[in-house]
């Protein structure tokens, strides 16, 4: 539990919301929230998600961030976090992603899951597949409201785990999915390889990432629900988005995902 004063949550949420509304990145919020007060950071996240829901948006899933050692090293953090996916984050069917809606986008390839049942009790990796009906190749387009991606763990947690948009690609039934620990990923930008990784880079396995998310969400009183899309975390280093470029990724045994960014 956090003991931070309520006005601190309000001030941090307002700073991030203003950056989103104006398209101008803001200063980190760690001057308001102690560097170890992750609970306060999640309160900030929840405040801004609730404000979006009040405007008519709906929750469609969750994302796990900071699961890959490569991404943790890129951002200087040492543990995962999670964010909430809203309905307008899904750009899977778009001919091109509008880069003007983003501030500082980066892209990473991930395994995504669709849940077949609520997860209302703690689970293990052995149980996790039983709550999933479909496995996807996907892109997460991460973004930061904080200038220069100058973030610590509390900054990115408060900023909805640096969420932006997502793209779902090829999929297959859970029972047909390969061993997700062993899958490999290759990502290209206009045909040139820019990132690579494997399933074991994601907390040891995307299934383990789902376990972490399910159990952590229970801890914060927000269990995962049937039908939700779960982005399980990067399989390799994230890459800065270049407008006009087409990004493609192949995840072995699962399939491909492709998206293009507008100029």
N, C-alpha and C positions, 0 to 999 in steps of 0.2 A: 504494500500500500504506500501511496505517496502522502506526504504531509505538506506539500506545497500549497501556498495560498491560492484560492480560486481565481484571483485576478491574473495570476501568472499563466494559468491555463488559457484564460480568455485572451491575454496579450499575445501569447505564442500562436494560438490558433488564428487570431486576426492578422498577424504578420504573414503567415503562410497563405491565408486566404486572399490577402491583398496581392501577393505575388502572383497567384494563379489568375486572379481577375484582371490584372494589368499587364501580365506577360513580362513583368520585370522581376528578375530574381532578387531575393531578399538576403539579409544577413542571417547567419545561423541562429537557432533559438537556444543554443547552449549557454548564452548569457542570461537566460531566464530560467532554464531548467538545469539542475545539477547533472553533471556528466554521468552519474550512476543512477539517476532517477528514471529508469525505463518506464515505470508505472505512470509517472506524470506525462511522459512522452506519448504513451498510448491514450491517455485522457485527451491530449491535444488532438491526436488522430481522430478519436471518436467524435469530438466536438465538430470537426469539419466535415466528417462523413454524415453526421446527423443533419448538419445544415444543408448538405447536398440532397439528402433524402427528403427534407422538407420542401425542396423545390420540385419534387416529382421523380427523382432518380430512384432506382431500386438496386438492392444488393444482389449480385449474380454469382459471387464467389469470393475467393481469397487468393492471395499470393504469398509465397514464401520468398524472402529475400536473403541475400548474403549467405547462401548455402555453399558456394564454390570457394575453395581457397584462393583461386585466382582473383575473384571479385572481392573477397575480403582483403586481399593484399592491395588491390587497386584503390580501395576506399579506406584502408587503415582501420578496419573493425575486426572483431574476433568472435562474433556469434550471429546466428540468424535473427531475422525479424519477420513480421508479417504485416500485410496490409489488406484492405478491403477492395474488391472489384465491383464497380458499379456498371449498370447496363450500357452506358455510353462509352465505356472503355473498350468495348469489343468492336474492332474494325476489320474483322475477318473477311467480310464481303466487299470491302471497299476496293475500287480500282486502284486508288492511291491514297496514302495517308497524308492528310493535310499537315504539313510541318508548321504552319503558322499557328496551330493550336498547341504547340509544344514549346518549351523554353530551352532545354538543353538535352535533347533526347539522345539516348544510347539504346542499343539493341542487343538482346541475348537470346539464344536458343534454349528451349526448355521442353521437358515432358509436362504435359497437362493431363489432368484427370477430370472425369465427370463423376460425381458421387451418386450412388444408387440408394443410399440410406443415410439418415442422420447419424452422426457420431456423438453420442451422449455419454459415453464412458471412456476412460483411458484405454488406448489400444497399443499394440506392438506391431512390428513389421510383419509378423505372421498373420495378424488379423487384417491389416490394411487393405489388401486386395479385395477382401470381401465387401468393402464399402464402395467399390469402384465398378462402374459398368463399361467405361470406355477410356482409352488411352490415346492421346493426341501428340503429334509433333506441333510445337508452337513457338511463337516469338513473343517475348515481352519487350515492349518499348518502354524502358524505364525513363524517368524524367525527374528533375529536381527543381524545386522552387527556390533552392538555396544557391546563391551565386557561386559559380566556379566549382560546384560539387564539393564545397568545403564543409564536409559533414563528419560528424561522429555518430555513434549509434543513436543517441537521443535525437539528433537532428533528423536522421532518416526515418526513425520510427514516427516522430511527430508529423513528418511529411508523408504519411500513409505509405511508408516503406519505399519512398521515391517511385510511387506508381505513376504510370502514364496510360498506356494502351496495351492491347494484346491482340494477337492474331492466332487463330486455330487453323491448323493445316490438316494433313492426312491423319486418319484415326483408324483404330481397329478395336474390336471387343477385348475386354480385359483378358479373357481366357486365351486369346490369340497373341497376346503381347509377349515379346521375348523377355529374357532375364534383364531387367532394367539396370542392374548393376554393370552389366557387360556392354550395353549399347555404346556406340561411338557417335559423335556429332562433328560435322564439318559445316562451317558457315562461309558463304562467299558474298562478296559485294561486286555486282556486275561481273560475276564469274571468277573473281580473284579471291583466294582463300584469305579470310581475315580472322577466323577463330576456329578452335577445335577443342574437343574434350570428350569426356566419357561419363557414363552413368555414375560411376563410383566417385566422381568429383562432386556430386551433389549429396553431401552429408553421408557419403558411403553408398547411397542408393536413393532414387526418387521416392521409393516406398518409405525409407527412413525420414525423408523430408516431410512426407504426408503425416507420419506419426508425430513428428515434432510439432507440426502445425495443429493437428487435431488436439493433442494434449495441451498445448499452450493456449489454444482458443478456449478450451474448457476452463483453464485456470483463470482466464479473464472473463468468464461468464458468457461466452459467445460461441456455442458449439457449431460445428460445421453441419450443413443441412443437405438433404437429398436434392439433387439437381444442380448443386453449385459446381462451378468450374474452379479447379485448383491448379494454379501455376506453381510447379514444385521447385523452381529455382534453376539457376544457370548451370548448363553443362560445360561451359567454358568461359573465357574472358568476354566481357561485354565490349561493344565497339561503338564509337561515336557515329551518329547518323549523319550522312551526307545527303542533302536534298537532291532529288533527281536520280538517285541510285536505287537499284533493285537488289534486295537481300534475299538469299535463299539458304536454307539449311536442310541437311539430310541427317536423320537419326536412324541408325541401322535397325532394321527389323520393325520400325514404326512407320517411317515415311518422310515426306518432305513438307516444308512450309515456305511460302514466298510472300514478300510484300515489297511494294514500291513506294517511295516517298516523293511527294510533289516538289517541284522546284520552287 
